[in-house]
C-alpha cells in the first residue's frame, strides 16, 4: 500500500507531495488555538447580545472576528491534501447538519431573528460553504454550476449571507495555493462583511491569520469540541437569559 493511501486508511493525514510546497501552512496546534480563540470571542459576543443588551464595551467589535476565524479554520482543514479523497468534506457536512439542527431551537428561542427563524445559524453557513467547496473540488461543468446554485441560494438563508461564503471560499483557495490573487479576493471578501457587521473589524482577522505560521502553539486537538460547544453555549445562555427574564 502506498504511504498516502496507508495514511488515509489509518485515519492519519496523508504526507504532502512536493507540488504542495506553495500551500499556506499552519501548525495543527496553532489551528486549534485559532479555533478556541474564535469560540471565546463568539461566547463574548453572544453574552453581550443576549445578556447585556450589546452594552459591553468592545465586545461587539471583537465578536466580528469569530466568524472569520471559524471560516478560516474550516477552509484550512478542507484544503489539506487528501481531504476530498479521505471523505473529510462529507463527514464535515454531516456533522454541521446534525449540530446545526441541535443548536437551532436554542438559537431561535433566544430571539432577534427575522420571521422567528431567519437567518439560520453559523453551522448552516459553514455547511453551505463546505457543500460549495465539495462541488468545486469534484469538478466538471455540472458540479461547478451546482456549486454556484448552492452558493447563491444557500447564502440567502444563513448568517452573514454570501459575504461569509465568499470569505470561506477565498480562504480555502489561499490555503491551497498561497497565491496573491487568492489573498486579494480573501481581503475583499473580509471587507465585504461590512454590509452585515456595519464595521470593518472582520479585516483584523487577516493579519492575525497570516501571522499564524510564525507561531507553533502546543494545543491538543479535540475533534468535536466546536460542534458540541456551539449548541451547548447557546443552551446555557438561554437558561441564564430566561432566569434573568431577558430573552425575547
C-alpha positions as CSV (number, residue, x, y, z in Angstrom):
1,X,0.0,0.0,0.0
2,X,1.3,3.5,-0.9
3,X,2.2,5.8,2.0
4,X,-0.6,8.3,1.2
5,X,-3.2,5.5,0.9
6,X,-2.0,3.9,4.1
7,X,-2.2,7.2,6.0
8,X,-5.8,7.8,4.8
9,X,-6.8,4.2,5.7
10,X,-5.4,4.6,9.2
11,X,-7.2,8.0,9.7
12,X,-3.9,9.9,9.7
13,X,-3.2,12.9,7.4
14,X,-1.5,11.9,4.1
15,X,2.0,13.2,3.6
16,X,2.2,16.2,1.4
17,X,3.6,15.9,-2.1
18,X,6.4,18.2,-3.4
19,X,3.8,20.0,-5.5
20,X,2.0,21.2,-2.4
21,X,5.0,23.3,-1.3
22,X,3.2,26.5,-2.0
23,X,0.4,25.8,0.4
24,X,-0.3,28.2,3.3
25,X,0.9,26.1,6.2
26,X,0.0,26.5,9.9
27,X,0.8,24.0,12.7
28,X,-2.1,21.8,13.9
29,X,-1.8,23.2,17.4
30,X,-2.0,26.8,16.1
31,X,-5.1,25.9,14.1
32,X,-6.6,24.5,17.2
33,X,-5.7,27.7,19.1
34,X,-7.4,29.9,16.5
35,X,-10.5,27.8,16.8
36,X,-10.6,28.3,20.6
37,X,-9.9,32.0,20.2
38,X,-12.9,32.1,17.9
39,X,-15.0,30.2,20.4
40,X,-14.0,32.7,23.2
41,X,-14.9,35.7,21.0
42,X,-18.2,34.2,19.9
43,X,-19.1,33.5,23.5
44,X,-18.3,37.1,24.5
45,X,-20.3,38.4,21.6
46,X,-23.3,36.2,22.3
47,X,-23.2,37.0,26.0
48,X,-23.1,40.7,25.1
49,X,-26.1,40.3,22.8
50,X,-28.4,38.1,24.8
51,X,-27.5,39.1,28.4
52,X,-26.1,42.6,28.3
53,X,-28.1,44.3,25.5
54,X,-24.9,45.0,23.5
55,X,-23.6,47.3,26.2
56,X,-20.2,45.6,27.0
57,X,-17.5,47.9,25.6
58,X,-15.6,46.4,22.6
59,X,-17.5,43.1,22.8
60,X,-19.4,43.6,19.6
61,X,-16.3,44.7,17.7
62,X,-14.2,41.7,19.0
63,X,-17.1,39.4,18.2
64,X,-16.7,40.3,14.5
65,X,-13.5,38.2,14.4
66,X,-15.2,35.0,15.4
67,X,-16.9,34.1,12.1
68,X,-13.7,34.8,10.1
69,X,-11.7,32.6,12.4
70,X,-14.2,29.7,12.2
71,X,-14.4,30.2,8.4
72,X,-10.6,30.1,8.1
73,X,-10.2,27.0,10.3
74,X,-12.8,25.2,8.3
75,X,-11.3,26.3,5.0
76,X,-7.8,25.3,6.1
77,X,-8.8,21.8,7.1
78,X,-10.8,21.3,3.9
79,X,-7.8,22.5,1.8
80,X,-5.5,19.8,3.3
81,X,-4.0,17.4,0.8
82,X,-6.2,14.3,0.6
83,X,-9.2,15.9,2.3
84,X,-11.6,15.1,-0.6
85,X,-10.3,11.6,-1.1
86,X,-10.5,10.7,2.6
87,X,-14.1,11.8,2.8
88,X,-13.4,14.7,5.2
89,X,-15.8,17.0,3.3
90,X,-18.7,14.6,3.5
91,X,-18.1,13.9,7.2
92,X,-17.9,17.6,7.9
93,X,-21.2,18.3,6.1
94,X,-22.9,15.5,8.2
95,X,-21.6,17.0,11.4
96,X,-22.5,20.5,10.5
97,X,-26.0,19.4,9.6
98,X,-26.5,17.5,12.8
99,X,-25.2,20.1,15.2
100,X,-26.8,22.9,13.3
101,X,-30.2,21.2,13.8
102,X,-29.4,20.6,17.5
103,X,-28.5,24.3,18.0
104,X,-31.5,25.7,16.1
105,X,-34.1,25.5,18.9
106,X,-31.8,27.5,21.3
107,X,-30.8,29.9,18.6
108,X,-34.4,30.6,17.7
109,X,-35.8,30.9,21.2
110,X,-33.0,33.3,22.2
111,X,-34.6,35.6,19.6
112,X,-33.5,38.5,17.5
113,X,-34.3,36.7,14.2
114,X,-36.5,37.8,11.3
115,X,-39.7,35.8,10.9
116,X,-38.7,34.0,14.1
117,X,-36.1,31.8,12.3
118,X,-34.0,33.7,9.7
119,X,-31.1,33.6,9.2
120,X,-30.1,30.0,10.0
121,X,-27.2,29.7,12.5
122,X,-23.5,29.7,11.6
123,X,-23.3,25.9,11.4
124,X,-25.5,26.1,8.3
125,X,-23.3,28.8,6.8
126,X,-20.3,26.5,7.2
127,X,-22.4,23.7,5.8
128,X,-23.2,25.7,2.6
129,X,-19.6,26.7,2.3
130,X,-18.4,23.1,2.6
131,X,-21.0,21.9,0.1
132,X,-19.9,24.6,-2.3
133,X,-16.3,23.6,-1.9
134,X,-17.1,19.9,-2.3
135,X,-18.7,20.5,-5.6
136,X,-15.8,22.7,-6.8
137,X,-13.3,20.0,-5.7
138,X,-15.3,17.3,-7.6
139,X,-15.1,19.5,-10.7
140,X,-16.9,19.3,-14.0
141,X,-19.3,21.7,-15.6
142,X,-22.5,20.4,-13.9
143,X,-20.9,20.3,-10.5
144,X,-19.5,23.8,-10.9
145,X,-23.0,25.0,-11.9
146,X,-24.4,23.2,-8.9
147,X,-21.8,24.9,-6.7
148,X,-22.9,28.3,-8.0
149,X,-26.5,27.4,-7.2
150,X,-25.7,26.2,-3.7
151,X,-23.7,29.4,-3.1
152,X,-26.4,31.8,-4.4
153,X,-29.5,30.0,-2.8
154,X,-27.8,28.9,0.4
155,X,-26.3,32.3,1.0
156,X,-29.8,33.8,1.3
157,X,-30.7,31.7,4.3
158,X,-27.6,31.6,6.5
159,X,-25.8,34.0,8.9
160,X,-23.5,36.5,7.2
161,X,-25.0,35.6,3.9
162,X,-22.9,35.4,0.7
163,X,-20.2,37.5,2.2
164,X,-19.2,34.8,4.7
165,X,-19.4,32.1,2.0
166,X,-17.1,34.2,-0.2
167,X,-14.7,34.6,2.8
168,X,-14.5,30.8,3.3
169,X,-14.0,30.0,-0.4
170,X,-11.3,32.7,-0.8
171,X,-9.6,31.4,2.4
172,X,-9.7,27.9,1.0
173,X,-8.2,29.0,-2.3
174,X,-5.4,30.9,-0.5
175,X,-4.7,27.9,1.8
176,X,-4.3,25.6,-1.2
177,X,-2.2,28.0,-3.3
178,X,-0.9,30.9,-1.2
179,X,-1.4,33.0,-4.4
180,X,-1.6,36.8,-4.5
181,X,-4.9,36.6,-6.4
182,X,-6.4,34.4,-3.7
183,X,-5.2,36.8,-1.0
184,X,-6.7,39.8,-2.7
185,X,-10.0,38.0,-3.1
186,X,-9.9,37.0,0.6
187,X,-9.2,40.6,1.7
188,X,-12.1,41.8,-0.4
189,X,-14.4,39.1,1.0
190,X,-13.4,40.1,4.5
191,X,-14.1,43.8,3.7
192,X,-17.5,42.9,2.2
193,X,-18.6,41.8,5.7
194,X,-19.1,45.5,6.5
195,X,-22.5,45.1,4.9
196,X,-23.5,42.7,7.7
197,X,-21.3,43.9,10.6
198,X,-21.6,47.6,9.9
199,X,-17.8,47.9,10.6
200,X,-14.5,46.6,9.2
201,X,-13.4,44.6,12.2
202,X,-13.5,41.3,10.2
203,X,-10.4,42.6,8.4
204,X,-8.5,42.4,11.7
205,X,-8.7,38.6,11.4
206,X,-6.5,38.5,8.2
207,X,-3.2,39.8,9.8
208,X,-3.8,37.5,12.8
209,X,-4.2,34.5,10.5
210,X,-1.3,35.4,8.2
211,X,0.9,35.6,11.3
212,X,-0.2,32.2,12.5
213,X,2.6,30.2,10.6
214,X,5.1,32.1,12.8
215,X,3.7,30.6,16.0
216,X,3.7,27.0,16.9
217,X,1.1,26.6,19.7
218,X,1.2,23.4,21.6
219,X,-2.5,22.5,22.0
220,X,-4.2,19.1,21.7
221,X,-6.9,18.6,19.1
222,X,-10.4,17.9,20.4
223,X,-12.2,16.5,17.3
224,X,-15.8,17.5,18.1
225,X,-15.2,20.4,20.5
226,X,-16.5,23.1,18.2
227,X,-19.6,21.1,17.2
228,X,-20.6,20.3,20.8
229,X,-19.6,23.7,22.2
230,X,-21.8,25.7,19.8
231,X,-25.3,24.3,20.8
232,X,-24.1,23.9,24.5
233,X,-23.2,27.5,24.9
234,X,-26.5,28.6,23.4
235,X,-28.4,26.4,25.8
236,X,-26.5,27.8,28.7
237,X,-27.2,31.4,27.5
238,X,-30.9,30.6,27.1
239,X,-31.1,29.3,30.6
240,X,-29.3,32.3,32.0
241,X,-31.4,34.7,29.9
242,X,-34.6,33.0,31.0
243,X,-33.6,33.3,34.6
244,X,-32.9,37.0,34.1
245,X,-36.1,37.5,32.1
246,X,-34.1,38.8,29.1
247,X,-34.7,36.5,26.1
248,X,-37.1,37.9,23.5
